[in-house]
């Protein structure tokens, strides 16, 4: 069953905004009318509704810094609570007299503003929720942590954890009236439902992100279809709003999708604009409050009939026209005032302040990094600069015009990439994709210039790490042939942890609690794996890819030398790992060679088809290439330098294998490339064994 919803823009306002202003609106004849507004203050990071158990949850709680304030729906402040945390609160849940708050790594539970429980998390906390039901003997707090884990607490202790398929960005109770099920959304766009028990959890269902949509920013449950079953409302950081209904097997099915031009910061189902018409209310990054309503917005008209607007709609149009005229007058007055002040003898240069919402995340599916940039005003242009080799990949939803400048990478501090994106009018959000090369590390910088006067620019920096394509996981296959690197020296636990943070993504900046730690990773491009175990004075690294061990050895030795620390480095190289890695590369290389050969044939086959007037005389394989030519060209275009990248990995593997044996085989690389040009896996394996 499909849903038909119509868009209504109510108002643009900063919701729980950066100036610390809390604004409450009521609806009157379809118009948003202010109820109360607080004074400016510290930036508001979270907003939650609460109230006594079993009553309407209509008390408003907001976090600013380490402080929690409570307001009634009329605007009266009834609570000011200082949590005395060293960091700002970034996650909060309110349940009756119980308050659950989290800073980056710290969880606190208060009851009637008195300390109850405390927990230090092993990785950054992104969100918190708390279950309470008749089947559970206690409150069950659940933390959504950056290391792809949901941590279930018992008092101040970890009861157990649940691994999820991506870094969870938010948690939501599936049934707001109680129950043991929670929804989670991940930064890479996946959604799941988990049943939480006293001592274990089970996954009910997961929705994958096959269409590469944005990360999940907000979730709500509401029966918008009106079939007696709550539907799932989802808001993503690429502006997508989705509604999932449930079939007879309780599996989610996409029923509705609408795309706004900005990230969806909040989503809620309810009755808003007009009584008896259900609605999905959303807020966006720049403060638009938009409804998707079941109320018909267009009058039905037959041929020759005139569409008559109701008095309500007419008055709304007149009010909008009047507001627009007032705004135009204000803009003209502002421009004149600016011109006068900028030309006076006492003029002071003032740089316009603007905030940027940015995200730089590794995408597991295609081993690339997604850079998302969002500004609260229109973007004029974006300059990308990199001192490390990276590829820019095509993004379908990106309408900006890109141009490249020549770079001189041979110079000291030279550039490998200079690209300028010129944006169309009213573009507030840009999404880019880049792919890095492991072993080559440095900084990617983005210079963002909005359409503001006077012209101003902000720069954002993103680290490309030595093992940039590795992603955290929680277990590895110990049966694979492994190479080992061991370090021994006079270094502290904090020092070696900082080196691992420098080398690998998704490692918490904070030094782990305890005396030692083990992290596991897999390479999103090749599927190889890495285990890092270290403590004070000792570090051990295992991988089935010799090149990973080689990169780690070079970088860790360099970092230790910077700090004048002597390292005793030892290796245990497993020759079987080389053929193992080549066999993992084989299907990717074979596919890319086949794709390149097919693309090379397309023009010649099209000429033959035009010349003969038909393609029926061609063998089925060639006819298939012609039929699929458009898809093949699109896929080939989306994979710049993919074949060269695979050649480079095999070459590095060849050099690294013999480097650990004390041999320099760079003179044999040309012979290796000849074998790759006439690729056959067995010939390649023989060459590696005979060289």
Wavefront OBJ file of the C-alpha trace (Angstrom):
o trace
v 0.000 0.000 0.000
v 1.523 3.317 -1.101
v 1.196 6.515 0.933
v 0.486 9.916 -0.604
v 1.796 12.818 1.469
v 1.933 16.499 0.561
v 4.673 18.900 1.595
v 3.902 21.957 3.738
v 6.645 24.403 4.827
v 5.586 25.924 8.144
v 8.434 28.171 9.226
v 12.205 28.612 9.160
v 13.739 28.987 12.598
v 16.783 27.813 14.499
v 15.478 24.778 16.393
v 17.365 24.148 19.688
v 19.919 26.306 17.955
v 23.585 27.301 18.179
v 22.669 30.486 20.062
v 21.079 28.472 22.853
v 17.578 29.807 22.181
v 14.711 27.372 22.841
v 11.578 28.306 20.878
v 8.172 26.653 21.269
v 5.471 27.016 18.596
v 1.761 26.260 18.603
v -0.472 25.831 15.545
v -3.339 28.229 14.870
v -5.326 27.906 11.629
v -2.416 26.116 9.967
v 0.080 28.801 11.000
v 2.998 28.335 13.401
v 2.551 30.809 16.274
v 5.300 31.365 18.918
v 4.334 30.199 22.446
v 7.572 31.101 24.220
v 11.215 31.807 23.511
v 14.186 31.659 25.914
v 17.115 34.069 26.049
v 20.321 33.283 24.098
v 22.958 31.229 25.879
v 25.321 28.313 25.380
v 24.689 26.083 22.339
v 21.894 23.531 22.868
v 23.164 20.008 22.083
v 20.124 17.855 22.924
v 16.381 18.202 23.517
v 14.127 15.539 25.063
v 10.557 15.364 26.368
v 9.730 13.871 29.744
v 7.223 13.745 32.581
v 6.039 11.547 35.415
v 5.628 7.853 34.553
v 2.210 7.093 33.029
v 1.432 10.763 32.245
v 1.721 12.852 29.083
v 5.409 13.515 28.326
v 5.125 17.302 27.892
v 7.996 18.690 29.957
v 10.907 19.965 27.856
v 14.524 19.156 28.807
v 17.523 20.703 27.032
v 21.305 20.287 27.414
v 23.800 23.143 27.127
v 27.413 22.355 28.002
v 27.231 20.173 31.135
v 23.935 21.738 32.272
v 20.386 20.348 31.939
v 17.397 22.712 32.089
v 13.709 21.841 32.296
v 10.744 23.902 31.014
v 6.986 23.503 31.074
v 5.077 23.749 27.791
v 4.198 27.347 28.741
v 7.894 28.262 29.050
v 8.331 28.281 32.831
v 11.756 26.985 33.880
v 11.437 24.438 36.711
v 14.885 22.788 36.629
v 18.519 23.832 36.395
v 20.877 20.919 36.989
v 24.669 21.049 36.697
v 26.089 17.587 35.917
v 29.661 18.759 36.681
v 31.108 16.940 33.651
v 34.425 18.068 32.155
v 32.911 17.813 28.649
v 29.621 18.898 27.118
v 26.657 16.522 27.282
v 26.075 15.058 23.813
v 23.350 12.481 24.596
v 20.417 12.468 27.043
v 17.370 10.387 27.983
v 14.684 11.359 30.510
v 12.361 8.842 32.188
v 10.217 10.160 35.066
v 12.600 11.317 37.824
v 15.560 9.516 36.183
v 18.026 11.422 34.033
v 20.605 9.622 31.875
v 23.349 11.778 30.287
v 26.524 11.047 28.317
v 29.601 13.063 27.393
v 32.079 11.654 24.837
v 33.087 8.577 26.867
v 31.249 9.027 30.194
v 27.753 7.843 31.179
v 25.946 9.150 34.290
v 22.582 8.205 35.784
v 20.842 10.607 38.189
v 17.584 10.118 40.088
v 15.984 13.293 41.458
v 19.310 15.001 40.523
v 21.326 12.617 42.763
v 24.176 10.427 41.489
v 23.187 6.794 40.913
v 25.528 5.167 38.406
v 28.642 5.924 36.353
v 30.317 4.100 33.441
v 33.425 4.810 31.337
v 32.937 3.574 27.751
v 35.677 2.030 25.625
v 34.737 4.213 22.647
v 32.852 7.413 21.907
v 29.152 7.430 22.919
v 26.823 8.752 20.184
v 23.422 8.244 21.838
v 21.614 6.707 24.819
v 18.179 5.316 25.531
v 16.732 3.353 28.435
v 14.269 0.473 28.531
v 11.722 -0.116 31.260
v 9.015 -2.761 31.076
v 7.157 -5.303 33.195
v 9.462 -8.081 31.947
v 12.623 -6.241 33.050
v 13.502 -6.065 36.737
v 15.342 -2.743 36.403
v 16.134 0.180 34.119
v 18.262 -1.016 31.193
v 20.398 1.823 29.731
v 21.804 1.176 26.231
v 24.711 3.170 24.793
v 25.267 3.534 21.031
v 29.060 3.599 20.614
v 31.251 4.550 17.653
v 33.002 1.141 17.534
v 29.853 -0.511 16.026
v 28.624 -1.717 19.385
v 25.524 -1.222 21.540
v 26.556 -1.485 25.201
v 23.858 -2.697 27.605
v 24.496 -1.607 31.210
v 23.543 -3.055 34.575
v 23.997 -0.276 37.145
v 27.610 0.924 36.730
v 28.738 -2.274 34.961
v 28.616 -3.534 31.396
v 26.044 -6.364 31.230
v 26.854 -7.314 27.616
v 27.276 -5.729 24.199
v 25.781 -6.236 20.740
v 27.683 -5.746 17.487
v 25.772 -3.817 14.791
v 26.645 -3.430 11.069
v 27.832 0.199 11.287
v 28.693 2.963 13.778
v 25.299 3.599 15.480
v 24.351 7.293 15.389
v 21.059 7.088 17.315
v 18.729 4.879 19.352
v 14.937 5.046 19.575
v 12.420 3.074 21.632
v 10.306 0.962 19.268
v 7.336 1.209 21.617
v 7.250 4.479 23.550
v 4.918 2.994 26.185
v 7.436 0.325 27.188
v 8.883 -2.870 25.796
v 12.227 -4.512 25.193
v 12.846 -3.502 21.578
v 15.014 -0.625 20.335
v 15.669 0.789 16.892
v 19.130 1.920 15.841
v 20.372 3.895 12.849
v 23.991 3.996 11.652
v 26.203 6.710 10.160
v 26.452 4.643 6.952
v 22.670 4.471 6.504
v 21.631 1.103 7.971
v 18.644 0.555 10.318
v 17.889 -2.346 12.662
v 15.584 -3.560 15.431
v 17.083 -5.344 18.442
v 15.303 -7.172 21.263
v 17.073 -6.535 24.584
v 16.924 -9.209 27.277
v 18.381 -9.392 30.792
v 21.554 -11.181 29.671
v 21.510 -11.287 25.856
v 20.017 -9.609 22.788
v 18.686 -10.762 19.422
v 18.363 -8.909 16.098
v 14.784 -8.864 14.757
v 15.568 -7.341 11.360
v 18.042 -5.084 9.520
v 17.573 -2.724 6.576
v 20.731 -2.466 4.473
v 21.704 0.684 2.571
v 21.928 -0.825 -0.931
v 21.099 2.458 -2.689
v 23.939 4.336 -0.902
v 21.629 6.885 0.738
v 22.785 9.164 3.560
v 23.475 8.303 7.193
v 20.607 8.074 9.699
v 20.095 11.220 11.800
v 16.619 10.645 13.283
v 13.949 7.943 13.666
v 10.373 7.926 14.976
v 7.501 5.416 15.051
v 3.949 6.506 14.182
v 0.956 4.906 12.463
v 0.859 7.201 9.408
v -0.779 4.473 7.234
v -3.584 4.116 9.800
v -3.567 0.313 9.773
v -3.152 -0.144 13.530
v 0.603 -0.859 13.280
v 3.260 1.780 13.951
v 5.248 2.726 10.840
v 8.925 3.626 10.854
v 9.779 7.271 9.997
v 13.412 7.899 9.006
v 15.407 11.090 8.346
v 18.829 10.926 6.640
v 21.738 13.341 6.310
v 21.264 13.579 2.513
v 17.760 15.058 3.008
v 15.842 11.800 2.411
v 12.636 11.196 4.405
v 11.407 7.589 4.371
v 8.365 5.733 5.689
v 8.598 1.962 6.226
v 5.440 -0.067 6.787
v 5.322 -3.653 8.015
v 4.044 -6.703 6.146
v 2.327 -9.722 7.698
v 5.729 -11.190 8.647
v 6.601 -7.961 10.502
v 9.346 -7.169 7.953
v 9.816 -3.463 7.034
v 8.892 -2.360 3.502
v 9.545 1.092 2.012
v 6.166 2.812 1.446
v 7.087 6.460 0.892
v 10.161 8.568 0.093
v 10.655 12.310 -0.228
v 13.933 14.215 -0.662
v 14.540 17.637 0.875
v 17.623 19.697 -0.006
v 19.143 19.601 3.499
v 19.912 17.039 6.173
v 16.950 16.013 8.359
v 17.836 16.829 11.975
v 14.574 15.672 13.564
v 11.448 13.737 12.574
v 8.141 13.189 14.382
v 4.745 11.755 13.498
v 1.525 13.354 14.748
v -1.412 15.632 14.036
v -0.006 19.134 13.421
v -1.409 21.382 10.708
v -5.032 20.289 10.727
v -7.068 18.127 13.053
v -7.773 14.542 11.868
v -4.986 14.687 9.254
v -1.862 12.707 10.213
v 1.469 14.252 9.390
v 5.253 13.741 9.448
v 6.982 16.826 10.846
v 10.679 17.353 10.043
v 13.308 19.958 10.828
v 16.343 20.527 8.606
v 19.867 21.778 9.204
v 19.080 25.410 8.298
v 15.963 25.427 10.513
v 13.108 24.679 8.111
v 10.122 23.096 9.851
v 8.388 21.091 7.127
v 5.351 18.834 7.222
v 4.424 15.908 4.976
v 0.677 15.733 5.497
v -2.119 13.379 4.496
v -4.310 16.477 3.937
v -4.929 17.062 0.180
v -3.246 20.311 -0.870
v -4.675 20.667 -4.383
v -8.352 21.104 -5.302
v -9.782 18.708 -7.869
v -10.703 20.398 -11.148
v -12.292 19.096 -14.333
v -11.702 20.399 -17.887
v -12.577 24.076 -18.136
v -13.173 24.413 -14.384
v -11.399 27.060 -12.353
v -9.611 25.993 -9.181
v -11.028 27.987 -6.296
v -8.893 28.632 -3.281
v -10.483 28.393 0.126
v -10.513 31.538 2.278
v -7.946 29.876 4.543
v -5.523 29.330 1.633
v -6.164 32.837 0.260
v -5.337 34.437 3.604
v -2.194 32.305 3.845
v -1.044 33.461 0.384
v -1.734 37.114 1.276
v 0.208 36.751 4.545
v 3.169 35.242 2.669
v 3.142 38.054 0.103
v 3.082 40.638 2.886
v 5.937 38.892 4.724
v 7.976 38.700 1.508
v 7.547 42.439 0.861
v 8.654 43.234 4.430
v 11.717 41.023 4.052
v 12.657 42.690 0.745
v 12.467 46.118 2.430
v 14.637 44.869 5.320
v 17.243 43.471 2.881
v 17.440 46.800 1.021
v 17.792 48.706 4.302
v 20.500 46.292 5.466
v 22.474 46.698 2.227
v 22.310 50.491 2.422
v 23.390 50.448 6.054
v 26.296 48.127 5.234
v 27.469 50.365 2.372
v 27.382 53.443 4.615
v 29.248 51.828 7.527
v 31.858 50.151 5.282
v 32.757 53.501 3.687
v 32.905 55.557 6.894
v 36.232 56.565 8.467
v 35.482 54.533 11.603
v 34.605 51.329 9.695
v 35.795 48.090 11.263
v 36.228 44.955 9.158
v 33.915 42.182 10.385
v 34.096 38.652 9.046
v 30.658 37.006 8.761
v 30.387 33.954 11.002
v 28.902 30.775 9.567
v 28.791 27.230 10.898
v 29.643 24.114 8.897
v 28.197 20.653 9.392
v 30.772 18.197 8.014
v 31.346 14.447 8.007
v 34.260 12.424 6.609
v 33.440 8.705 6.780
v 34.758 5.484 5.281
v 32.141 3.642 3.184
v 32.591 -0.110 3.554
v 30.757 -1.059 0.344
v 33.101 0.650 -2.132
v 36.195 1.362 0.069
v 35.886 5.125 -0.434
v 35.529 8.119 1.880
v 32.394 10.254 1.741
v 32.915 13.945 2.511
v 29.648 15.704 3.363
v 29.648 19.499 3.824
v 26.587 21.527 4.791
v 26.344 25.265 5.445
v 23.399 27.277 6.798
v 23.608 29.613 3.809
v 24.197 28.967 0.090
v 27.687 27.728 -0.876
v 29.464 29.721 -3.592
v 32.441 27.452 -4.187
v 34.571 24.757 -2.597
v 38.296 24.199 -3.106
v 39.735 20.750 -2.350
v 43.488 20.467 -1.791
v 45.423 17.308 -0.951
v 49.110 16.671 -0.294
v 48.543 12.934 -0.758
v 47.422 11.015 -3.905
v 43.639 10.475 -3.902
v 40.994 9.811 -6.568
v 37.794 11.844 -6.810
v 34.820 9.589 -7.566
v 31.568 10.591 -9.288
v 28.561 11.343 -7.057
v 25.207 11.330 -8.891
v 23.477 13.763 -6.515
v 26.268 16.347 -6.788
v 25.255 19.067 -9.282
v 28.292 21.349 -8.752
v 30.668 21.991 -11.682
v 34.181 20.725 -10.930
v 37.441 21.934 -12.480
v 40.996 20.725 -11.824
v 44.204 22.735 -11.571
v 47.662 21.417 -12.449
v 49.704 20.270 -9.457
v 53.429 19.948 -8.926
v 53.740 17.048 -6.500
v 57.546 16.967 -6.833
v 57.976 20.215 -4.920
v 58.378 20.129 -1.099
v 54.862 20.337 0.406
v 53.536 19.952 -3.144
v 49.932 19.193 -4.056
v 48.563 16.000 -5.555
v 45.059 17.426 -5.986
v 43.572 20.890 -6.524
v 39.894 20.806 -7.479
v 37.303 23.610 -7.442
v 33.549 22.976 -7.186
v 31.336 25.854 -8.349
v 27.885 25.470 -6.880
v 24.500 26.315 -8.336
v 22.378 28.936 -6.583
v 20.855 27.876 -3.254
v 23.142 24.837 -2.848
v 23.643 24.439 0.904
v 24.907 20.835 0.849
v 27.701 19.093 -1.067
v 28.637 15.417 -1.057
v 31.961 14.180 -2.469
v 33.672 10.798 -2.624
v 37.429 10.189 -2.535
v 39.544 7.042 -2.529
v 42.985 6.952 -0.948
v 46.021 4.669 -1.401
v 47.203 2.790 1.667
v 50.760 3.642 2.666
v 50.438 7.223 1.386
v 49.243 9.536 4.137
v 48.739 13.241 4.650
v 45.960 15.847 4.791
v 42.923 16.648 2.661
v 41.754 20.256 3.077
v 38.405 21.760 2.087
v 38.087 25.559 1.700
v 34.392 26.501 1.871
v 33.274 29.912 0.583
v 29.565 30.761 1.083
v 27.549 33.418 -0.765
v 28.093 36.049 1.923
v 29.390 39.599 1.822
v 32.136 40.455 2.533
v 33.688 37.287 1.067
v 34.935 34.875 3.707
v 36.194 31.314 3.753
v 36.592 28.530 6.297
v 38.983 25.596 6.023
v 38.355 22.058 7.267
v 41.108 19.436 7.517
v 40.744 15.641 7.207
v 43.564 13.210 7.935
v 44.286 10.489 5.347
v 45.840 7.795 7.532
v 48.545 5.274 6.482
v 46.059 2.364 6.682
v 43.090 4.511 5.636
v 40.993 1.716 4.082
v 40.925 -0.383 7.269
v 37.732 -0.533 9.315
v 37.163 -1.685 12.889
v 35.655 -5.112 13.435
v 35.321 -7.300 16.525
v 36.711 -10.636 15.365
v 39.026 -12.011 12.676
v 39.690 -15.372 11.027
v 42.609 -16.832 12.961
v 43.012 -19.678 10.423
v 44.469 -17.402 7.745
v 48.252 -17.408 7.123
v 49.462 -14.468 9.244
v 52.557 -12.243 9.221
v 53.718 -10.793 12.532
v 55.417 -7.542 13.535
v 56.639 -7.089 17.124
v 57.928 -3.884 18.757
v 59.701 -3.637 22.082
v 60.974 -0.354 23.560
v 60.813 2.259 26.288
v 57.415 3.682 25.339
v 54.303 4.186 27.440
v 50.828 2.724 26.768
v 49.616 6.223 25.818
v 52.501 6.690 23.338
v 51.957 3.456 21.417
v 48.187 4.113 21.436
v 48.795 7.543 19.868
v 50.869 5.837 17.118
v 48.029 3.382 16.409
v 45.562 6.324 16.292
v 47.890 8.002 13.757
v 48.020 4.857 11.572
v 44.445 3.565 11.643
v 40.920 5.059 11.420
v 38.119 4.364 13.915
v 40.457 4.053 16.919
v 39.285 6.115 19.953
v 41.547 9.115 20.669
v 41.340 8.436 24.402
v 43.876 5.915 25.746
v 41.906 2.775 26.716
v 41.389 1.889 30.363
v 43.480 -1.013 31.674
v 47.026 -2.078 30.920
v 46.603 -3.540 27.416
v 44.198 -3.517 24.464
v 43.432 -5.549 21.327
v 41.856 -4.011 18.209
v 40.754 -5.885 15.065
v 40.402 -4.447 11.544
v 39.556 -5.562 8.028
v 40.574 -3.905 4.772
v 37.379 -2.689 3.054
v 39.009 -2.881 -0.411
v 40.739 -6.271 -0.276
v 39.121 -8.034 2.681
v 42.477 -8.721 4.383
v 42.642 -8.352 8.168
v 44.778 -6.930 10.976
v 45.078 -7.573 14.708
v 46.775 -4.957 16.922
v 47.632 -5.935 20.521
v 49.762 -3.622 22.643
v 50.627 -2.433 26.134
v 53.400 -0.419 27.810
v 56.745 -1.241 26.159
v 55.346 -3.857 23.768
v 53.265 -4.033 20.580
v 52.267 -6.991 18.369
v 50.595 -6.721 14.962
v 49.326 -9.639 12.824
v 48.017 -9.462 9.251
v 47.505 -11.805 6.301
v 48.798 -9.007 4.019
v 52.586 -8.400 4.052
v 52.067 -4.849 2.719
v 50.001 -3.955 5.817
v 52.871 -5.139 8.060
v 55.374 -3.203 5.907
v 53.383 0.067 6.165
v 52.975 -0.342 9.934
v 56.680 -1.082 10.375
v 57.745 2.031 8.428
v 55.285 4.429 10.098
v 55.689 3.164 13.678
v 59.490 3.279 13.375
v 59.288 6.840 12.070
v 56.959 7.924 14.915
v 59.278 6.358 17.514
v 62.314 8.065 15.958
v 60.535 11.453 16.210
v 60.263 10.881 19.965
v 63.868 9.556 20.155
v 62.684 6.133 21.305
v 64.775 3.103 20.333
v 62.701 0.191 19.065
v 63.610 -3.470 18.877
v 61.676 -4.591 15.773
v 61.183 -8.249 14.815
v 59.212 -9.952 12.036
v 57.755 -13.387 11.388
v 56.847 -13.579 7.698
v 54.584 -16.335 6.362
v 55.217 -16.956 2.622
v 51.808 -18.636 2.260
v 50.167 -15.257 2.994
v 51.393 -13.890 -0.368
v 49.493 -16.412 -2.498
v 46.528 -16.016 -0.104
v 46.455 -12.225 -0.708
v 46.885 -12.644 -4.494
v 43.907 -15.013 -4.524
v 41.849 -12.372 -2.662
v 42.830 -9.751 -5.277
v 42.145 -12.159 -8.177
v 38.320 -11.759 -8.572
v 38.564 -7.954 -8.402
v 41.421 -7.831 -10.935
v 39.724 -10.296 -13.287
v 36.475 -8.309 -13.169
v 38.214 -4.975 -13.845
v 40.231 -6.419 -16.765
v 37.033 -7.864 -18.245
v 35.237 -4.521 -17.779
v 38.119 -2.613 -19.459
v 38.150 -5.057 -22.414
v 34.377 -4.767 -22.871
v 34.539 -0.940 -22.805
v 37.340 -0.991 -25.422
v 35.119 -3.043 -27.745
v 32.016 -0.832 -27.504
v 32.971 1.762 -30.178
v 34.063 -0.897 -32.705
v 30.894 -2.949 -32.142
v 28.694 0.143 -32.566
v 30.420 0.919 -35.896
v 29.791 -2.629 -37.097
v 26.145 -2.363 -36.054
v 25.705 0.921 -37.994
v 27.525 -0.477 -41.021
v 25.501 -3.710 -41.168
v 22.238 -2.133 -39.984
v 21.773 -4.876 -37.405
v 23.656 -6.646 -34.611
v 22.058 -10.065 -35.241
v 25.208 -11.409 -36.970
v 27.320 -10.871 -33.823
v 27.987 -13.684 -31.356
v 25.826 -13.509 -28.163
v 28.753 -12.212 -26.048
v 29.213 -9.158 -28.327
v 25.464 -8.544 -28.603
v 25.311 -8.542 -24.815
v 28.123 -5.940 -24.651
v 26.138 -3.679 -27.009
v 22.943 -4.127 -24.992
v 24.770 -3.310 -21.738
v 27.015 -0.583 -23.223
v 25.460 2.308 -21.282
v 25.723 0.498 -17.927
v 29.287 -0.630 -18.700
v 30.399 2.924 -19.531
v 28.760 4.333 -16.380
v 30.436 1.683 -14.204
v 33.816 2.200 -15.874
v 33.553 5.967 -15.401
v 32.776 5.511 -11.699
v 35.999 3.551 -11.153
v 38.846 5.895 -12.151
v 42.288 4.282 -11.895
v 40.742 1.120 -10.398
v 42.905 -1.205 -12.513
v 46.032 0.856 -11.827
v 45.196 0.702 -8.112
v 45.104 -3.109 -8.200
v 48.352 -3.217 -10.211
v 49.929 -0.956 -7.581
v 48.818 -3.250 -4.724
v 50.287 -6.320 -6.437
v 53.537 -4.445 -7.137
v 53.777 -3.336 -3.496
v 53.122 -6.907 -2.368
v 55.942 -8.139 -4.631
v 58.432 -5.546 -3.361
v 57.419 -6.015 0.302
v 57.745 -9.816 0.135
v 61.389 -9.582 -0.840
v 62.134 -6.504 1.277
v 61.663 -8.642 4.393
v 64.154 -11.144 2.905
v 66.690 -8.355 2.399
v 66.346 -8.330 -1.421
v 65.655 -5.380 -3.703
v 63.527 -6.550 -6.650
v 62.548 -3.177 -8.131
v 64.407 -4.084 -11.374
v 61.944 -6.982 -11.861
v 58.820 -4.780 -11.625
v 58.692 -4.300 -15.424
v 58.511 -8.105 -15.849
v 55.706 -8.226 -13.267
v 53.725 -5.576 -15.200
v 54.097 -7.624 -18.423
v 52.542 -10.621 -16.647
v 49.701 -8.421 -15.355
v 49.009 -7.138 -18.890
v 48.496 -10.773 -19.964
v 46.948 -11.720 -16.644
v 46.669 -15.294 -15.478
v 46.569 -16.136 -11.759
v 48.810 -19.218 -12.014
v 51.461 -17.340 -14.047
v 51.409 -14.558 -11.439
v 51.782 -17.019 -8.539
v 54.691 -18.731 -10.364
v 56.423 -15.373 -10.900
v 56.139 -14.494 -7.189
v 57.579 -17.905 -6.232
v 60.420 -17.887 -8.774
v 61.590 -14.252 -8.445
l 1 2 3 4 5 6 7 8 9 10 11 12 13 14 15 16 17 18 19 20 21 22 23 24 25 26 27 28 29 30 31 32 33 34 35 36 37 38 39 40 41 42 43 44 45 46 47 48 49 50 51 52 53 54 55 56 57 58 59 60 61 62 63 64 65 66 67 68 69 70 71 72 73 74 75 76 77 78 79 80 81 82 83 84 85 86 87 88 89 90 91 92 93 94 95 96 97 98 99 100 101 102 103 104 105 106 107 108 109 110 111 112 113 114 115 116 117 118 119 120 121 122 123 124 125 126 127 128 129 130 131 132 133 134 135 136 137 138 139 140 141 142 143 144 145 146 147 148 149 150 151 152 153 154 155 156 157 158 159 160 161 162 163 164 165 166 167 168 169 170 171 172 173 174 175 176 177 178 179 180 181 182 183 184 185 186 187 188 189 190 191 192 193 194 195 196 197 198 199 200 201 202 203 204 205 206 207 208 209 210 211 212 213 214 215 216 217 218 219 220 221 222 223 224 225 226 227 228 229 230 231 232 233 234 235 236 237 238 239 240 241 242 243 244 245 246 247 248 249 250 251 252 253 254 255 256 257 258 259 260 261 262 263 264 265 266 267 268 269 270 271 272 273 274 275 276 277 278 279 280 281 282 283 284 285 286 287 288 289 290 291 292 293 294 295 296 297 298 299 300 301 302 303 304 305 306 307 308 309 310 311 312 313 314 315 316 317 318 319 320 321 322 323 324 325 326 327 328 329 330 331 332 333 334 335 336 337 338 339 340 341 342 343 344 345 346 347 348 349 350 351 352 353 354 355 356 357 358 359 360 361 362 363 364 365 366 367 368 369 370 371 372 373 374 375 376 377 378 379 380 381 382 383 384 385 386 387 388 389 390 391 392 393 394 395 396 397 398 399 400 401 402 403 404 405 406 407 408 409 410 411 412 413 414 415 416 417 418 419 420 421 422 423 424 425 426 427 428 429 430 431 432 433 434 435 436 437 438 439 440 441 442 443 444 445 446 447 448 449 450 451 452 453 454 455 456 457 458 459 460 461 462 463 464 465 466 467 468 469 470 471 472 473 474 475 476 477 478 479 480 481 482 483 484 485 486 487 488 489 490 491 492 493 494 495 496 497 498 499 500 501 502 503 504 505 506 507 508 509 510 511 512 513 514 515 516 517 518 519 520 521 522 523 524 525 526 527 528 529 530 531 532 533 534 535 536 537 538 539 540 541 542 543 544 545 546 547 548 549 550 551 552 553 554 555 556 557 558 559 560 561 562 563 564 565 566 567 568 569 570 571 572 573 574 575 576 577 578 579 580 581 582 583 584 585 586 587 588 589 590 591 592 593 594 595 596 597 598 599 600 601 602 603 604 605 606 607 608 609 610 611 612 613 614 615 616 617 618 619 620 621 622 623 624 625 626 627 628 629 630 631 632 633 634 635 636 637 638 639 640 641 642 643 644 645 646 647 648 649 650 651 652 653 654 655 656 657 658 659 660 661 662 663 664 665 666 667 668 669 670 671 672 673 674 675 676 677 678 679 680 681 682 683 684 685 686 687 688 689 690 691
